[in-house]
Amino acid sequence: MSVSFGLTKVKADIRMPLIFGDHMVLQQDTKIAIFGWADAGETVEVVFAGQKVKTTADTDGTWKVNLKPIKTKKEGQLLTIEYGMGNKGKKRIC
């Protein structure tokens, strides 16, 4: 499964590391860590491949969720990161 997206900064108050970029490959059958930075205390929700996981950014602004392992998909998957008051960042996973 490869990742196809280029945005690493969704909004000034939420960021993701540069490893989340075009042609990224996700390992199958193992936990998938999605992480980044947001304003301290901000709620972050990650939706991917039928899973929805919420977390809150720590006092240093870091956040992380672990998604359950998934099998290889023939169709691309949409990774959605929602945060704050209805702001939304969407990234396409292929």
N, CA, C and O atoms as CSV, one atom per row, in Angstrom:
chain,resi,resn,atom,element,x,y,z
A,1,MET,N,N,0.861,-1.150,0.000
A,1,MET,CA,C,0.000,0.000,0.000
A,1,MET,C,C,0.907,1.211,0.000
A,1,MET,O,O,1.802,1.305,0.840
A,2,SER,N,N,0.702,2.141,-0.918
A,2,SER,CA,C,1.526,3.347,-0.948
A,2,SER,C,C,0.684,4.561,-0.626
A,2,SER,O,O,-0.530,4.569,-0.831
A,3,VAL,N,N,1.336,5.572,-0.126
A,3,VAL,CA,C,0.669,6.811,0.245
A,3,VAL,C,C,0.906,7.823,-0.846
A,3,VAL,O,O,2.024,7.948,-1.347
A,4,SER,N,N,-0.118,8.543,-1.220
A,4,SER,CA,C,0.033,9.568,-2.244
A,4,SER,C,C,-0.593,10.861,-1.770
A,4,SER,O,O,-1.775,11.114,-2.002
A,5,PHE,N,N,0.214,11.683,-1.100
A,5,PHE,CA,C,-0.215,13.013,-0.713
A,5,PHE,C,C,1.008,13.871,-0.464
A,5,PHE,O,O,2.080,13.354,-0.150
A,6,GLY,N,N,0.857,15.158,-0.601
A,6,GLY,CA,C,1.998,16.037,-0.486
A,6,GLY,C,C,1.930,17.024,0.652
A,6,GLY,O,O,2.967,17.559,1.043
A,7,LEU,N,N,0.768,17.292,1.203
A,7,LEU,CA,C,0.651,18.283,2.260
A,7,LEU,C,C,1.178,17.729,3.568
A,7,LEU,O,O,0.752,16.663,4.013
A,8,THR,N,N,2.109,18.454,4.191
A,8,THR,CA,C,2.582,18.045,5.505
A,8,THR,C,C,2.094,19.008,6.564
A,8,THR,O,O,2.077,18.660,7.744
A,9,LYS,N,N,1.700,20.199,6.182
A,9,LYS,CA,C,1.188,21.173,7.137
A,9,LYS,C,C,-0.265,21.444,6.770
A,9,LYS,O,O,-0.544,22.102,5.767
A,10,VAL,N,N,-1.181,20.941,7.575
A,10,VAL,CA,C,-2.595,21.074,7.294
A,10,VAL,C,C,-3.080,22.462,7.683
A,10,VAL,O,O,-3.870,23.067,6.960
A,11,LYS,N,N,-2.617,22.969,8.812
A,11,LYS,CA,C,-3.007,24.275,9.325
A,11,LYS,C,C,-1.927,24.710,10.297
A,11,LYS,O,O,-1.154,23.874,10.764
A,12,ALA,N,N,-1.854,25.973,10.609
A,12,ALA,CA,C,-0.792,26.484,11.474
A,12,ALA,C,C,-0.742,25.766,12.813
A,12,ALA,O,O,0.337,25.630,13.389
A,13,ASP,N,N,-1.876,25.304,13.325
A,13,ASP,CA,C,-1.889,24.695,14.644
A,13,ASP,C,C,-1.826,23.173,14.625
A,13,ASP,O,O,-1.922,22.554,15.685
A,14,ILE,N,N,-1.670,22.545,13.460
A,14,ILE,CA,C,-1.487,21.091,13.388
A,14,ILE,C,C,-0.519,20.787,12.258
A,14,ILE,O,O,-0.642,21.310,11.151
A,15,ARG,N,N,0.459,19.919,12.565
A,15,ARG,CA,C,1.461,19.552,11.565
A,15,ARG,C,C,1.711,18.055,11.628
A,15,ARG,O,O,1.449,17.399,12.636
A,16,MET,N,N,2.229,17.532,10.513
A,16,MET,CA,C,2.629,16.135,10.459
A,16,MET,C,C,4.058,16.079,9.955
A,16,MET,O,O,4.481,16.959,9.206
A,17,PRO,N,N,4.817,15.051,10.354
A,17,PRO,CA,C,6.205,14.950,9.903
A,17,PRO,C,C,6.293,14.717,8.396
A,17,PRO,O,O,5.339,14.260,7.766
A,18,LEU,N,N,7.447,15.036,7.838
A,18,LEU,CA,C,7.654,14.899,6.401
A,18,LEU,C,C,7.602,13.459,5.908
A,18,LEU,O,O,7.473,13.232,4.705
A,19,ILE,N,N,7.699,12.473,6.811
A,19,ILE,CA,C,7.617,11.080,6.353
A,19,ILE,C,C,6.238,10.755,5.799
A,19,ILE,O,O,6.087,9.795,5.044
A,20,PHE,N,N,5.226,11.544,6.164
A,20,PHE,CA,C,3.896,11.370,5.592
A,20,PHE,C,C,3.861,12.173,4.303
A,20,PHE,O,O,3.542,13.362,4.314
A,21,GLY,N,N,4.190,11.520,3.186
A,21,GLY,CA,C,4.282,12.222,1.913
A,21,GLY,C,C,3.969,11.305,0.750
A,21,GLY,O,O,3.589,10.148,0.935
A,22,ASP,N,N,4.133,11.835,-0.451
A,22,ASP,CA,C,3.854,11.088,-1.671
A,22,ASP,C,C,4.620,9.773,-1.715
A,22,ASP,O,O,5.796,9.714,-1.356
A,23,HIS,N,N,3.952,8.738,-2.153
A,23,HIS,CA,C,4.517,7.407,-2.390
A,23,HIS,C,C,4.973,6.698,-1.113
A,23,HIS,O,O,5.788,5.777,-1.164
A,24,MET,N,N,4.451,7.128,0.008
A,24,MET,CA,C,4.762,6.455,1.265
A,24,MET,C,C,4.144,5.061,1.248
A,24,MET,O,O,3.033,4.874,0.751
A,25,VAL,N,N,4.856,4.097,1.786
A,25,VAL,CA,C,4.370,2.716,1.846
A,25,VAL,C,C,4.070,2.375,3.293
A,25,VAL,O,O,4.888,2.614,4.181
A,26,LEU,N,N,2.889,1.814,3.523
A,26,LEU,CA,C,2.496,1.383,4.864
A,26,LEU,C,C,2.664,-0.119,4.974
A,26,LEU,O,O,2.327,-0.857,4.048
A,27,GLN,N,N,3.180,-0.568,6.097
A,27,GLN,CA,C,3.361,-1.995,6.355
A,27,GLN,C,C,2.004,-2.634,6.619
A,27,GLN,O,O,1.199,-2.084,7.369
A,28,GLN,N,N,1.742,-3.784,6.014
A,28,GLN,CA,C,0.496,-4.489,6.311
A,28,GLN,C,C,0.683,-5.392,7.521
A,28,GLN,O,O,1.807,-5.741,7.882
A,29,ASP,N,N,-0.426,-5.763,8.142
A,29,ASP,CA,C,-0.456,-6.696,9.271
A,29,ASP,C,C,0.363,-6.230,10.484
A,29,ASP,O,O,0.877,-7.061,11.233
A,30,THR,N,N,0.487,-4.923,10.683
A,30,THR,CA,C,1.151,-4.388,11.870
A,30,THR,C,C,0.493,-3.068,12.236
A,30,THR,O,O,-0.138,-2.437,11.388
A,31,LYS,N,N,0.631,-2.640,13.495
A,31,LYS,CA,C,0.046,-1.366,13.905
A,31,LYS,C,C,0.573,-0.245,13.011
A,31,LYS,O,O,1.717,-0.277,12.558
A,32,ILE,N,N,-0.285,0.743,12.768
A,32,ILE,CA,C,0.097,1.898,11.964
A,32,ILE,C,C,0.083,3.115,12.877
A,32,ILE,O,O,-0.967,3.505,13.387
A,33,ALA,N,N,1.256,3.716,13.083
A,33,ALA,CA,C,1.367,4.902,13.925
A,33,ALA,C,C,1.189,6.152,13.069
A,33,ALA,O,O,1.904,6.348,12.086
A,34,ILE,N,N,0.240,6.987,13.445
A,34,ILE,CA,C,0.014,8.281,12.810
A,34,ILE,C,C,0.259,9.318,13.898
A,34,ILE,O,O,-0.301,9.210,14.988
A,35,PHE,N,N,1.082,10.315,13.622
A,35,PHE,CA,C,1.465,11.256,14.669
A,35,PHE,C,C,1.823,12.616,14.085
A,35,PHE,O,O,2.005,12.773,12.878
A,36,GLY,N,N,1.918,13.590,14.981
A,36,GLY,CA,C,2.269,14.936,14.562
A,36,GLY,C,C,2.255,15.895,15.731
A,36,GLY,O,O,2.447,15.497,16.880
A,37,TRP,N,N,2.024,17.176,15.426
A,37,TRP,CA,C,2.025,18.231,16.430
A,37,TRP,C,C,0.779,19.086,16.279
A,37,TRP,O,O,0.302,19.310,15.167
A,38,ALA,N,N,0.266,19.554,17.374
A,38,ALA,CA,C,-0.911,20.423,17.400
A,38,ALA,C,C,-0.768,21.347,18.606
A,38,ALA,O,O,0.198,21.242,19.361
A,39,ASP,N,N,-1.715,22.238,18.781
A,39,ASP,CA,C,-1.719,23.051,19.987
A,39,ASP,C,C,-1.944,22.130,21.187
A,39,ASP,O,O,-2.735,21.190,21.107
A,40,ALA,N,N,-1.259,22.394,22.286
A,40,ALA,CA,C,-1.418,21.594,23.495
A,40,ALA,C,C,-2.893,21.509,23.882
A,40,ALA,O,O,-3.599,22.517,23.897
A,41,GLY,N,N,-3.350,20.296,24.194
A,41,GLY,CA,C,-4.729,20.080,24.602
A,41,GLY,C,C,-5.729,19.953,23.463
A,41,GLY,O,O,-6.907,19.696,23.709
A,42,GLU,N,N,-5.288,20.128,22.226
A,42,GLU,CA,C,-6.202,20.035,21.090
A,42,GLU,C,C,-6.585,18.582,20.822
A,42,GLU,O,O,-5.737,17.692,20.888
A,43,THR,N,N,-7.857,18.341,20.520
A,43,THR,CA,C,-8.338,17.012,20.167
A,43,THR,C,C,-8.023,16.739,18.709
A,43,THR,O,O,-8.244,17.587,17.844
A,44,VAL,N,N,-7.504,15.549,18.442
A,44,VAL,CA,C,-7.167,15.119,17.083
A,44,VAL,C,C,-7.850,13.775,16.854
A,44,VAL,O,O,-7.764,12.874,17.688
A,45,GLU,N,N,-8.530,13.650,15.713
A,45,GLU,CA,C,-9.189,12.391,15.366
A,45,GLU,C,C,-8.657,11.916,14.023
A,45,GLU,O,O,-8.638,12.671,13.051
A,46,VAL,N,N,-8.228,10.666,13.975
A,46,VAL,CA,C,-7.695,10.063,12.762
A,46,VAL,C,C,-8.671,8.998,12.286
A,46,VAL,O,O,-9.072,8.124,13.054
A,47,VAL,N,N,-9.052,9.077,11.007
A,47,VAL,CA,C,-9.956,8.101,10.397
A,47,VAL,C,C,-9.235,7.478,9.210
A,47,VAL,O,O,-8.759,8.186,8.322
A,48,PHE,N,N,-9.155,6.131,9.198
A,48,PHE,CA,C,-8.466,5.439,8.109
A,48,PHE,C,C,-8.953,4.000,8.022
A,48,PHE,O,O,-9.019,3.301,9.033
A,49,ALA,N,N,-9.288,3.565,6.839
A,49,ALA,CA,C,-9.645,2.162,6.548
A,49,ALA,C,C,-10.674,1.603,7.535
A,49,ALA,O,O,-10.522,0.491,8.040
A,50,GLY,N,N,-11.721,2.386,7.801
A,50,GLY,CA,C,-12.794,1.932,8.681
A,50,GLY,C,C,-12.514,2.099,10.161
A,50,GLY,O,O,-13.334,1.699,10.988
A,51,GLN,N,N,-11.389,2.674,10.513
A,51,GLN,CA,C,-11.046,2.896,11.915
A,51,GLN,C,C,-11.133,4.390,12.235
A,51,GLN,O,O,-10.849,5.234,11.385
A,52,LYS,N,N,-11.523,4.699,13.455
A,52,LYS,CA,C,-11.589,6.080,13.922
A,52,LYS,C,C,-10.998,6.110,15.326
A,52,LYS,O,O,-11.502,5.443,16.231
A,53,VAL,N,N,-9.919,6.891,15.510
A,53,VAL,CA,C,-9.221,6.951,16.789
A,53,VAL,C,C,-9.012,8.416,17.172
A,53,VAL,O,O,-8.555,9.222,16.361
A,54,LYS,N,N,-9.353,8.750,18.424
A,54,LYS,CA,C,-9.173,10.110,18.940
A,54,LYS,C,C,-8.055,10.148,19.954
A,54,LYS,O,O,-7.790,9.172,20.656
A,55,THR,N,N,-7.397,11.305,20.019
A,55,THR,CA,C,-6.382,11.542,21.042
A,55,THR,C,C,-6.353,13.036,21.332
A,55,THR,O,O,-7.024,13.827,20.670
A,56,THR,N,N,-5.573,13.400,22.321
A,56,THR,CA,C,-5.396,14.805,22.682
A,56,THR,C,C,-3.911,15.121,22.669
A,56,THR,O,O,-3.107,14.343,23.182
A,57,ALA,N,N,-3.540,16.252,22.090
A,57,ALA,CA,C,-2.137,16.662,22.056
A,57,ALA,C,C,-1.626,16.905,23.480
A,57,ALA,O,O,-2.305,17.520,24.302
A,58,ASP,N,N,-0.426,16.414,23.747
A,58,ASP,CA,C,0.203,16.582,25.059
A,58,ASP,C,C,0.577,18.050,25.289
A,58,ASP,O,O,0.388,18.896,24.416
A,59,THR,N,N,1.106,18.329,26.470
A,59,THR,CA,C,1.489,19.704,26.816
A,59,THR,C,C,2.587,20.238,25.900
A,59,THR,O,O,2.704,21.450,25.720
A,60,ASP,N,N,3.403,19.336,25.311
A,60,ASP,CA,C,4.432,19.777,24.365
A,60,ASP,C,C,3.908,19.829,22.932
A,60,ASP,O,O,4.658,20.139,22.006
A,61,GLY,N,N,2.624,19.525,22.747
A,61,GLY,CA,C,1.986,19.606,21.433
A,61,GLY,C,C,2.058,18.334,20.607
A,61,GLY,O,O,1.495,18.297,19.513
A,62,THR,N,N,2.724,17.292,21.079
A,62,THR,CA,C,2.802,16.054,20.306
A,62,THR,C,C,1.532,15.225,20.474
A,62,THR,O,O,0.913,15.230,21.538
A,63,TRP,N,N,1.150,14.516,19.419
A,63,TRP,CA,C,0.021,13.588,19.474
A,63,TRP,C,C,0.368,12.362,18.653
A,63,TRP,O,O,1.177,12.430,17.728
A,64,LYS,N,N,-0.253,11.233,18.997
A,64,LYS,CA,C,-0.003,9.980,18.276
A,64,LYS,C,C,-1.185,9.050,18.473
A,64,LYS,O,O,-1.751,8.969,19.563
A,65,VAL,N,N,-1.555,8.347,17.410
A,65,VAL,CA,C,-2.539,7.276,17.502
A,65,VAL,C,C,-1.946,6.043,16.841
A,65,VAL,O,O,-1.129,6.151,15.927
A,66,ASN,N,N,-2.359,4.876,17.304
A,66,ASN,CA,C,-1.979,3.612,16.686
A,66,ASN,C,C,-3.226,2.981,16.112
A,66,ASN,O,O,-4.183,2.700,16.835
A,67,LEU,N,N,-3.213,2.761,14.813
A,67,LEU,CA,C,-4.326,2.091,14.148
A,67,LEU,C,C,-4.063,0.595,14.140
A,67,LEU,O,O,-2.913,0.156,14.133
A,68,LYS,N,N,-5.134,-0.179,14.141
A,68,LYS,CA,C,-5.012,-1.631,14.096
A,68,LYS,C,C,-4.419,-2.047,12.748
A,68,LYS,O,O,-4.556,-1.329,11.758
A,69,PRO,N,N,-3.758,-3.208,12.716
A,69,PRO,CA,C,-3.206,-3.705,11.446
A,69,PRO,C,C,-4.296,-3.856,10.388
A,69,PRO,O,O,-5.444,-4.172,10.701
A,70,ILE,N,N,-3.918,-3.625,9.133
A,70,ILE,CA,C,-4.848,-3.803,8.015
A,70,ILE,C,C,-4.202,-4.695,6.961
A,70,ILE,O,O,-2.979,-4.818,6.890
A,71,LYS,N,N,-5.043,-5.306,6.155
A,71,LYS,CA,C,-4.583,-6.105,5.026
A,71,LYS,C,C,-4.388,-5.183,3.817
A,71,LYS,O,O,-4.906,-4.067,3.787
A,72,THR,N,N,-3.652,-5.652,2.844
A,72,THR,CA,C,-3.454,-4.896,1.620
A,72,THR,C,C,-4.806,-4.633,0.964
A,72,THR,O,O,-5.661,-5.516,0.899
A,73,LYS,N,N,-4.983,-3.419,0.485
A,73,LYS,CA,C,-6.223,-3.020,-0.183
A,73,LYS,C,C,-5.921,-2.759,-1.659
A,73,LYS,O,O,-4.878,-2.201,-1.999
A,74,LYS,N,N,-6.837,-3.165,-2.523
A,74,LYS,CA,C,-6.669,-2.896,-3.953
A,74,LYS,C,C,-6.981,-1.446,-4.279
A,74,LYS,O,O,-6.383,-0.859,-5.181
A,75,GLU,N,N,-7.921,-0.873,-3.538
A,75,GLU,CA,C,-8.324,0.516,-3.752
A,75,GLU,C,C,-7.616,1.425,-2.760
A,75,GLU,O,O,-7.282,1.013,-1.649
A,76,GLY,N,N,-7.394,2.662,-3.173
A,76,GLY,CA,C,-6.792,3.645,-2.281
A,76,GLY,C,C,-7.688,3.919,-1.080
A,76,GLY,O,O,-8.905,3.748,-1.150
A,77,GLN,N,N,-7.090,4.337,0.001
A,77,GLN,CA,C,-7.805,4.651,1.233
A,77,GLN,C,C,-7.607,6.125,1.554
A,77,GLN,O,O,-6.570,6.704,1.232
A,78,LEU,N,N,-8.590,6.718,2.181
A,78,LEU,CA,C,-8.514,8.123,2.556
A,78,LEU,C,C,-8.161,8.231,4.029
A,78,LEU,O,O,-8.859,7.689,4.885
A,79,LEU,N,N,-7.076,8.933,4.318
A,79,LEU,CA,C,-6.684,9.223,5.695
A,79,LEU,C,C,-7.198,10.609,6.019
A,79,LEU,O,O,-6.817,11.581,5.366
A,80,THR,N,N,-8.061,10.714,7.022
A,80,THR,CA,C,-8.624,11.997,7.414
A,80,THR,C,C,-8.169,12.330,8.821
A,80,THR,O,O,-8.252,11.508,9.733
A,81,ILE,N,N,-7.691,13.540,8.977
A,81,ILE,CA,C,-7.293,14.017,10.295
A,81,ILE,C,C,-8.160,15.215,10.614
A,81,ILE,O,O,-8.114,16.229,9.918
A,82,GLU,N,N,-8.953,15.097,11.671
A,82,GLU,CA,C,-9.837,16.174,12.107
A,82,GLU,C,C,-9.328,16.695,13.431
A,82,GLU,O,O,-8.824,15.938,14.260
A,83,TYR,N,N,-9.465,17.999,13.623
A,83,TYR,CA,C,-8.927,18.603,14.829
A,83,TYR,C,C,-9.678,19.875,15.164
A,83,TYR,O,O,-10.306,20.490,14.303
A,84,GLY,N,N,-9.604,20.256,16.415
A,84,GLY,CA,C,-10.170,21.530,16.853
A,84,GLY,C,C,-11.655,21.662,16.583
A,84,GLY,O,O,-12.410,20.696,16.701
A,85,MET,N,N,-12.063,22.857,16.222
A,85,MET,CA,C,-13.471,23.210,16.038
A,85,MET,C,C,-13.931,22.955,14.600
A,85,MET,O,O,-14.291,23.896,13.892
A,86,GLY,N,N,-13.922,21.710,14.170
A,86,GLY,CA,C,-14.427,21.362,12.852
A,86,GLY,C,C,-13.432,21.566,11.731
A,86,GLY,O,O,-13.778,21.356,10.569
A,87,ASN,N,N,-12.198,21.971,12.037
A,87,ASN,CA,C,-11.175,22.052,11.004
A,87,ASN,C,C,-10.866,20.642,10.560
A,87,ASN,O,O,-10.974,19.703,11.347
A,88,LYS,N,N,-10.485,20.486,9.312
A,88,LYS,CA,C,-10.265,19.142,8.813
A,88,LYS,C,C,-9.119,19.140,7.819
A,88,LYS,O,O,-9.054,19.987,6.928
A,89,GLY,N,N,-8.214,18.183,7.977
A,89,GLY,CA,C,-7.183,17.944,6.997
A,89,GLY,C,C,-7.431,16.579,6.397
A,89,GLY,O,O,-7.675,15.620,7.129
A,90,LYS,N,N,-7.374,16.471,5.100
A,90,LYS,CA,C,-7.594,15.181,4.456
A,90,LYS,C,C,-6.376,14.824,3.608
A,90,LYS,O,O,-5.813,15.666,2.908
A,91,LYS,N,N,-5.995,13.585,3.689
A,91,LYS,CA,C,-4.868,13.104,2.916
A,91,LYS,C,C,-5.293,11.803,2.229
A,91,LYS,O,O,-5.998,10.988,2.824
A,92,ARG,N,N,-4.876,11.616,1.013
A,92,ARG,CA,C,-5.246,10.439,0.232
A,92,ARG,C,C,-4.185,9.353,0.366
A,92,ARG,O,O,-3.007,9.604,0.112
A,93,ILE,N,N,-4.590,8.153,0.762
A,93,ILE,CA,C,-3.709,7.000,0.857
A,93,ILE,C,C,-4.065,6.064,-0.292
A,93,ILE,O,O,-5.227,5.684,-0.440
A,94,CYS,N,N,-3.099,5.694,-1.092
A,94,CYS,CA,C,-3.363,4.801,-2.230
A,94,CYS,C,C,-2.703,3.457,-2.014
A,94,CYS,O,O,-2.813,2.572,-2.862
